[in-house]
Amino acid sequence: MATEKIPYKTYLEEKEMPEKWYNVRADMRNKPAPLLNPGTLQPMTVEELSAVFCEDLAKQELDDVTPYFDIPDEIRDFYKMYRPSPLVRAYFLEKALGTPAHIYYKFEGNNTSGSHKLNSAIAQAYYAKKQGLKGVTTETGAGQWGTALSMACSYFDLDCKVYMVKVSYEQKPFRREVMRTYGAAVTPSPSMETNIGRKINEEFPGTGGSLGCAISEAVEKAVSSEGYRYVLGSVLSQVLLHQSVIGLETKAAFDKIGVKPDMIIGCAGGGSNLGGLIAPFVGEKLRGENDYRIIAVEPASCPSLTRGKYVYDFCDTGMVCPLAKMYTLGHDFIPSPNHAGGLRYHGMSSVISQLYEDGYVEARSVEQTNVFDAAVQFARVEGILPAPESSHAIRVAIDEALKCKETGEAKNIVFGLTGTGYFDLVAYQKYNDGVMSDYIPTDADLEKGFATIPQVNL
Ligand SMILES: *Cc1c(COP(=O)(O)O)cnc(C)c1O
């Protein structure tokens, strides 16, 4: 390692941090299909979206033409607490694998929320504050997004109401307590505070809740409370825009050390970290300036890109959100109960979906025991305990590095290490106890989800 010219960690200087976010939609010839109003099936307008989202965010959501958006100074000041994040050369992993490939990762777990989600949470909180709102509502499953949002809201002194899926609220008290420490009000969902919550509690007494139900409660609370809006941590185009800070920094760090990546790998749940990481690279691809292989990695138990349909579907189980054209397993799809690795969303960002449809992005699905094999191998040599979600990308980076070992090619591979796994130790425990299993849905299983896709795709 000491003989290498390239450092183990490449940090940009603070002044090299991006001043603008990059909107990849501006360079897409085939734009992502518009969000549709579920009532009229017409494209959503800024006015309609502004009833649910902050106005500036509604504008960002619908803007397919502006390539760059200034990052407001207030957001850059917050970013400076944990950005620029390091681009790390995984020398120890390369050595353990005996590969000629050069492996890099962009580490986004270096903040208290433990993931990249803070990059968009702080932006969304800023625009809510700028609009003079009192607060925001959201849902959270395992809790990463709720944690990031509670940090962002406390920074801007905004009220933060989080509906947390009841089973997680009860079984995962630690993230809940981080959120409360940052001042968020965390309510187990379904609650008795909303019409939809009361209805579900009545129909299914004792239910543990679901993400779809929590979304519906958060939206209802936002639209029925003066001075509140709803915010979402992934999937939306505005979130990909904010997350472009990851890719812009990665590109700047590579330019600094004179390296061009051959392959860019990211895990894909709703598509926000992947969309952010690849943004400037896919932009060069779209403009015909450069070529990169880009691989989206998803769980075999929730395979929206590799086995889903590219159609309009609801973004939420409660069918209160707009319809998006995306690769989807159907809004009622829920991965099997043994699934422990996150990335459980039924659909995929419409930007990533269109890029995949047009062949700019490849997709691969991986089984969870293989994912945890990779997570443990990585943790033991590189030191960081990775989030299960991030470990999907580690799995494919290792697989590609092993292919390079066979061919003798010294390819440059970079992957997104989106977060740390300290709150996922129940999943690690299952793996360590040897009781983790894989479940790949059959075609018949998937048909049940597809049957819930609305009939607007005629
Ligand atoms: C939420 C999350 C993801 C997946 O979300 P995307 O929107 O697909 O990026 C990945 N990794 C971590 C650590 C997360 O918290």
The ligand as an SDF file (V2000), in Angstrom:
LIG
                    3D

 15 15  0  0  0  0  0  0  0  0999 V2000
  -32.5840    3.9410    2.4300 C   0  0  0  0  0  0  0  0  0  0  0  0
  -31.2590    3.3230    2.1970 C   0  0  0  0  0  0  0  0  0  0  0  0
  -30.9210    2.7380    0.9520 C   0  0  0  0  0  0  0  0  0  0  0  0
  -31.8710    2.6000   -0.1870 C   0  0  0  0  0  0  0  0  0  0  0  0
  -32.5250    3.7320   -0.6470 O   0  0  0  0  0  0  0  0  0  0  0  0
  -32.2780    4.3290   -2.0970 P   0  0  0  0  0  0  0  0  0  0  0  0
  -33.2860    5.3840   -2.2050 O   0  0  0  0  0  0  0  0  0  0  0  0
  -32.4430    3.2270   -3.0910 O   0  0  0  0  0  0  0  0  0  0  0  0
  -30.9000    4.8550   -2.0960 O   0  0  0  0  0  0  0  0  0  0  0  0
  -29.6530    2.2370    0.7940 C   0  0  0  0  0  0  0  0  0  0  0  0
  -28.7580    2.2540    1.7960 N   0  0  0  0  0  0  0  0  0  0  0  0
  -29.0410    2.7940    2.9960 C   0  0  0  0  0  0  0  0  0  0  0  0
  -28.0010    2.7760    4.0680 C   0  0  0  0  0  0  0  0  0  0  0  0
  -30.2980    3.3500    3.2400 C   0  0  0  0  0  0  0  0  0  0  0  0
  -30.5840    3.8810    4.4270 O   0  0  0  0  0  0  0  0  0  0  0  0
  1  2  1  0
  2  3  1  0
  2 14  2  0
  3  4  1  0
  3 10  2  0
  4  5  1  0
  5  6  1  0
  6  7  2  0
  6  8  1  0
  6  9  1  0
 10 11  1  0
 11 12  2  0
 12 13  1  0
 12 14  1  0
 14 15  1  0
M  END
$$$$
